Amino acid sequence: MLDKRFIRENPDVVKQAVRVKGLDLDVDELLQLDQDNRKLQFEVDQAQSRRKSFSKEFAKADEARRAELRAEHADFDTRLKELREQLAATSARLGELMLLTPTVPWEGAPVGPDESANTVVRAWGAPPSFDFAPLDHVDLAEKRGWAEFARARRVAGERAYVLCGDLVLLERALHSYALELLRERDFQLMAVPALVKEAPLVGTGMLPKGRAEIYEIPADDAYLAGTAEVSLVGLHSGEILDAAKLPVRYAGISPCFRREIGSASRDVRGLLRVHQFEKVEQFVVCADDQAESDRWHAELLDTAETILQALGLAYEVVECSTGDMGVGKYRMNDINTWFPSLGLYRETHSCSSMRDWQARRANVRYRTADGEVRFAYTLNNTAVATPRLLAALLENCQLADARVRVPEVLRPYLGGRDTL
């Protein structure tokens, strides 16, 4: 959500952001509602002030004047009621549009309608070459008895899966390694709820626009979150943090749930695009300083790249276009990891700078040393998300006999084993 004053003073900038992000938002309607809302608020304030003075005037008036004042007061109350109703209606509509306002994107972001306009910033590693016919992760896992797909679908429907045996341990090892690395980098480890209320989803920007992608539990007025970011933002909603304690750095682990309505059957085989998964999410709250935010964006990216390099997985870092980055993002870099079965790089990480867009929605602020209260900046990036990263690991590290080589950094979590 943007600052109303910023929108008033920079309407053309906001309209341009709406255009390049491909959004359906009438900025002129928003500005008119804002003007009407401020006018109505002034009239209500004036009317309420007049109402207070009315009592004093009535007490001093003679009987004839009191009769006039009673009649005047009845008309006045009717008008005040109408003003309040108008103010409530304009405030509600203005609030709806404000939730749709986009962050003005970074000037270096490619302008384009979707991921087709994304550009590769850098690449690391080379896709593996095999002297045997490699299996995809589904065939490999089933051959080793490490996964159940058909039976899982009987339990939970399409895109369900069950991990078995050593694959469960390998998944746990990936998360343990990521958490340990983040702990060493002074991130506070947080195991957070996946079951959340509506407010934190609005605060992070998942609602109202993304409702179709979220599992709702109406009986409990709750939802299943698609990322630990939802809970991590919600933890500080409505708070004023001490600037001396910034930045706040969290490594949040949680189960995640996404309906994947818009996937259009792309990458749905096996473990690539599922409804339930596990993720360690990096999350930062910092001061509203662009240079500091940029530093944290780079560090969050570096952590993800460090993990992929330690796993020996080839990847590319992508600069996401304005149409691909989403409403609230100032800058977004995806990391795409190589999948031999696809012969392509596919997204495994997404690093986003939000500036104060989330903080305004969730009312996350901080007090500076001189006492000024300001909205914070927030950032996030994946550390490890399984089972997709698990699928990449299986495919890239497989051996001719269907065993899987264990990257050195994961061996301490698997009893020192170098293969599974």
C-alpha positions in Angstrom: 0.0 0.0 0.0 1.3 3.4 -0.9 1.2 6.6 1.1 -1.8 8.7 0.1 0.2 11.9 0.1 2.7 10.3 -2.3 -0.1 9.3 -4.6 -1.5 12.9 -4.5 1.9 14.4 -5.3 3.0 11.8 -7.9 -0.1 10.7 -9.7 1.7 10.1 -13.0 4.4 8.0 -11.3 1.7 5.8 -9.8 -0.2 5.6 -13.1 3.0 4.4 -14.8 3.6 1.8 -12.1 0.0 0.6 -12.6 0.6 0.3 -16.4 3.9 -1.5 -16.2 2.7 -4.0 -13.6 -0.5 -4.7 -15.7 -2.9 -3.8 -12.9 -6.6 -2.9 -13.0 -6.6 0.2 -10.9 -8.2 3.6 -11.8 -5.8 6.1 -10.1 -8.1 9.0 -11.0 -11.0 7.4 -9.2 -8.7 6.9 -6.2 -7.7 10.5 -6.2 -11.3 11.7 -6.5 -12.3 9.5 -3.6 -9.5 10.8 -1.5 -10.5 14.3 -2.2 -14.2 13.6 -1.4 -13.2 11.7 1.7 -11.1 14.6 3.1 -14.0 17.0 2.3 -16.5 14.8 4.0 -14.2 14.3 7.0 -13.9 18.1 7.4 -17.6 18.5 7.2 -18.2 15.8 9.8 -15.6 17.3 12.1 -17.2 20.7 11.7 -20.6 19.3 12.4 -19.4 17.5 15.5 -17.8 20.7 16.8 -21.1 22.5 16.2 -23.0 19.8 18.1 -20.8 20.3 21.1 -21.4 24.1 21.1 -25.1 23.5 20.7 -25.4 22.2 24.3 -23.8 25.3 25.7 -26.0 27.6 23.6 -29.2 25.7 24.6 -28.3 26.1 28.3 -28.1 29.9 28.0 -31.1 30.4 25.7 -34.6 31.5 26.6 -37.6 29.3 25.9 -38.4 30.8 22.5 -34.8 30.3 21.3 -34.8 26.8 22.8 -37.7 25.8 20.6 -35.8 27.1 17.6 -32.7 25.2 18.6 -34.7 22.0 19.0 -35.9 22.2 15.5 -32.5 23.2 14.2 -31.0 20.3 16.1 -33.3 17.7 14.5 -32.4 18.9 11.0 -28.8 19.0 12.1 -28.8 15.4 13.3 -30.3 14.3 10.1 -27.6 16.0 8.1 -24.8 14.7 10.4 -26.1 11.1 9.9 -26.1 11.6 6.1 -22.5 12.9 6.2 -21.3 10.0 8.3 -23.0 7.5 6.0 -21.3 9.2 3.0 -18.0 9.2 4.7 -18.3 5.5 5.6 -19.1 4.7 2.0 -16.2 6.7 0.5 -13.8 5.5 3.1 -14.7 1.9 2.4 -14.2 2.2 -1.4 -11.0 4.3 -0.9 -9.7 1.6 1.4 -10.4 -1.1 -1.3 -8.5 0.9 -3.9 -5.6 1.7 -1.6 -5.0 -2.1 -1.0 -4.5 -2.4 -4.8 -1.9 0.4 -5.1 1.4 -0.9 -6.3 4.9 -0.2 -5.2 6.7 1.8 -7.8 9.2 -0.7 -9.2 13.0 -0.4 -9.3 14.2 1.6 -12.3 16.4 -1.3 -13.3 13.5 -3.8 -13.6 12.8 -5.0 -17.2 9.5 -3.6 -18.4 7.2 -6.4 -19.7 3.9 -8.2 -19.2 5.1 -11.4 -17.6 8.1 -13.8 -17.1 8.9 -13.7 -20.8 10.5 -10.3 -20.2 12.7 -11.5 -17.4 16.5 -11.3 -17.9 19.3 -13.5 -16.7 21.7 -11.6 -14.4 24.2 -14.4 -13.8 24.6 -18.1 -13.8 26.6 -20.6 -11.7 27.7 -24.1 -12.4 27.1 -26.3 -15.4 24.3 -28.8 -15.8 25.5 -32.4 -15.2 26.4 -34.7 -18.0 25.5 -38.4 -17.5 27.1 -41.4 -19.1 23.9 -43.3 -18.5 20.2 -42.6 -19.2 19.2 -40.5 -16.2 15.8 -40.9 -14.6 13.5 -38.1 -13.6 12.8 -37.7 -9.9 9.4 -39.6 -10.1 10.9 -42.7 -11.7 14.0 -42.5 -9.4 12.0 -42.1 -6.2 9.5 -44.9 -7.1 12.4 -47.2 -8.1 14.0 -46.7 -4.7 10.7 -46.9 -2.8 11.1 -43.4 -1.6 7.7 -41.9 -2.7 4.1 -42.8 -3.1 2.1 -40.9 -5.7 -0.8 -43.0 -6.8 -1.7 -44.0 -3.2 -1.2 -40.4 -2.1 -3.8 -39.2 -4.7 -6.3 -41.6 -3.2 -5.8 -39.9 0.2 -5.5 -36.3 -0.8 -6.3 -35.8 -4.5 -4.2 -34.5 -7.4 -0.7 -33.3 -6.7 -0.5 -35.2 -3.5 2.6 -37.1 -2.5 4.1 -39.2 0.3 7.8 -39.3 1.0 9.3 -42.5 2.3 12.4 -43.8 4.0 15.7 -42.1 3.1 13.9 -39.4 1.1 12.3 -38.2 4.3 15.7 -38.0 5.9 17.1 -36.1 2.9 14.3 -33.6 3.1 15.0 -33.0 6.8 18.7 -32.7 6.1 18.0 -29.9 3.5 16.0 -27.9 6.0 18.4 -28.5 8.9 21.3 -27.3 6.8 19.4 -24.2 5.8 18.4 -23.4 9.3 22.0 -23.9 10.6 23.4 -21.6 7.9 20.9 -18.9 8.7 21.5 -19.2 12.4 25.3 -18.7 11.7 24.3 -15.5 9.8 22.4 -14.2 12.9 18.9 -15.0 11.8 16.5 -15.9 14.6 15.0 -19.3 13.9 11.2 -19.3 14.0 8.7 -22.2 13.7 5.5 -20.4 12.8 1.8 -21.2 12.3 0.5 -22.2 8.9 -3.1 -21.6 10.1 -3.6 -17.8 10.1 -6.4 -15.2 10.3 -7.3 -12.8 7.5 -5.5 -9.7 8.8 -1.9 -11.1 8.3 -2.8 -12.2 4.8 -4.0 -8.6 4.0 -0.9 -7.3 5.8 1.4 -9.2 3.5 -0.6 -8.5 0.4 -1.8 -12.1 -0.2 -5.4 -10.7 0.2 -7.6 -9.5 -1.3 -6.1 -10.1 -4.7 -4.8 -13.6 -4.2 -7.9 -15.1 -2.6 -8.3 -17.8 -5.3 -4.9 -19.2 -4.5 -5.5 -19.6 -0.7 -7.2 -22.4 1.1 -9.9 -21.0 3.4 -11.4 -22.7 6.5 -14.7 -20.7 6.9 -15.8 -22.6 10.0 -12.9 -21.3 11.9 -12.5 -17.9 10.2 -9.0 -19.0 9.2 -6.8 -19.7 6.2 -3.8 -21.9 5.3 -0.8 -19.7 4.6 1.4 -20.2 1.5 4.6 -19.0 3.2 6.0 -18.3 6.7 6.2 -14.7 5.6 2.5 -14.3 6.5 3.1 -15.1 10.2 6.4 -13.3 10.4 4.8 -10.0 9.2 1.8 -10.6 11.4 4.0 -11.0 14.5 4.8 -7.3 14.4 1.5 -5.9 13.1 0.5 -2.8 14.9 3.8 -2.5 16.7 6.3 0.3 17.0 9.8 -1.3 17.0 12.9 0.3 18.5 15.3 1.4 15.7 18.2 0.2 17.8 16.9 -3.3 17.4 16.7 -3.2 13.6 17.2 -5.1 11.4 14.9 -7.9 12.6 16.1 -11.1 10.8 14.0 -14.2 10.9 14.4 -17.7 9.4 10.8 -19.0 9.5 10.0 -22.7 8.9 6.5 -23.9 8.3 4.3 -26.1 6.2 2.9 -24.1 3.3 -0.3 -24.6 1.3 -1.2 -23.2 -2.2 -4.1 -24.1 -4.5 -2.0 -23.3 -7.6 -5.1 -22.3 -9.6 -3.1 -20.5 -12.3 -0.4 -23.1 -13.0 -2.2 -24.2 -16.2 -0.9 -27.8 -15.8 2.7 -26.6 -16.1 5.3 -28.6 -14.1 2.8 -30.7 -12.3 4.5 -34.1 -12.5 5.6 -35.6 -9.2 7.1 -33.1 -6.8 7.5 -30.0 -9.0 4.2 -28.2 -8.2 2.3 -29.4 -5.3 -0.4 -28.1 -2.9 1.5 -28.8 0.3 5.2 -28.2 0.9 7.8 -27.3 3.5 9.8 -24.1 3.4 12.4 -22.2 5.3 11.8 -18.5 4.5 14.2 -15.6 5.1 12.6 -12.4 6.3 14.0 -9.0 7.2 12.5 -5.9 8.7 14.8 -2.9 8.4 14.8 0.9 8.5 13.3 2.8 5.6 16.6 3.4 4.0 17.0 2.3 0.4 20.7 1.6 0.6 20.2 -0.6 3.6 17.3 -2.4 1.9 19.5 -3.0 -1.1 22.2 -4.5 1.1 19.7 -6.9 2.7 18.4 -7.9 -0.7 21.9 -8.8 -1.8 22.5 -10.8 1.4 19.2 -12.7 1.1 20.2 -13.6 -2.5 23.7 -14.6 -1.3 22.3 -17.0 1.3 20.2 -18.8 -1.3 23.1 -18.9 -3.8 25.4 -20.2 -1.0 22.9 -23.1 -0.4 22.7 -24.0 -4.1 26.4 -23.8 -4.6 27.0 -26.0 -1.5 24.6 -28.5 -3.0 26.4 -28.4 -6.3 23.3 -27.4 -8.3 23.6 -25.3 -11.4 21.3 -22.2 -11.3 20.7 -18.8 -12.9 19.7 -15.5 -11.2 16.9 -13.7 -13.0 15.9 -10.0 -12.9 12.1 -10.2 -12.9 10.1 -7.9 -15.1 7.5 -5.4 -13.9 4.6 -7.6 -15.0 6.0 -10.7 -13.3 7.1 -9.2 -9.9 3.6 -8.6 -8.4 1.8 -5.6 -7.0 3.8 -4.9 -3.8 7.4 -5.6 -5.0 10.0 -2.9 -5.6 12.5 -5.5 -6.9 12.3 -9.2 -7.4 15.0 -11.7 -8.3 14.1 -15.4 -9.0 16.7 -18.1 -8.8 16.1 -20.9 -11.2 17.7 -24.3 -10.7 18.6 -26.8 -13.4 16.2 -29.8 -13.8 17.8 -32.5 -16.0 14.4 -34.2 -16.8 13.0 -30.9 -18.1 16.2 -29.7 -19.8 15.4 -26.3 -18.2 16.0 -24.1 -15.2 12.9 -23.8 -13.0 12.3 -21.4 -10.1 13.3 -22.6 -6.6 13.8 -19.2 -4.9 12.2 -15.8 -5.1 13.9 -12.7 -3.5 11.7 -9.6 -3.0 12.2 -6.1 -1.7 8.9 -4.6 -0.6 10.0 -1.2 0.7 7.2 0.0 3.1 4.3 -1.5 1.1 3.8 -4.4 3.5 4.5 -2.3 6.6 1.8 0.2 5.7 -0.7 -2.6 5.3 0.3 -4.3 8.5 1.1 -1.1 10.4 4.7 -2.2 11.2 6.6 0.9 12.3 9.8 1.9 14.2 10.8 4.8 16.3 14.0 6.6 15.4 16.6 7.8 17.9 15.0 11.3 17.7 11.5 10.0 18.4 10.1 10.0 14.9 7.8 7.1 14.1 8.3 5.7 10.5 7.1 2.7 8.5 9.7 0.0 8.2 10.9 -1.8 5.0 10.5 -5.5 4.6 12.2 -8.1 2.4 12.0 -11.9 1.9 13.5 -14.8 0.1 13.3 -18.5 0.1 16.2 -20.4 1.8 14.9 -24.0 1.0 11.5 -25.1 -0.3 10.8 -28.8 -0.6 9.9 -31.0 -2.3 10.8 -29.0 -5.4 14.5 -28.5 -4.4 14.5 -32.2 -3.3 13.4 -33.2 -6.8 16.3 -31.1 -8.3 18.8 -32.7 -5.9 17.6 -36.3 -6.8 17.8 -35.6 -10.6 21.2 -33.8 -10.5 22.9 -36.1 -8.0 21.8 -39.5 -9.3 24.2 -42.3 -10.1 24.0 -45.0 -12.7 22.8 -47.6 -10.2 19.9 -45.3 -9.0 21.7 -44.4 -5.9 22.0 -40.7 -5.1 25.1 -38.8 -4.1 24.8 -36.8 -0.9 26.3 -33.3 -1.1 29.0 -33.0 1.6 27.1 -30.3 3.5 24.2 -32.6 4.1 26.2 -35.6 5.3 26.4 -34.6 9.0 22.6 -34.7 9.1 22.6 -38.2 7.5 25.0 -40.0 9.7 28.0 -39.3 7.5 26.5 -41.2 4.5 27.9 -40.1 1.1 25.2 -41.9 -0.9 21.6 -43.0 -0.4 
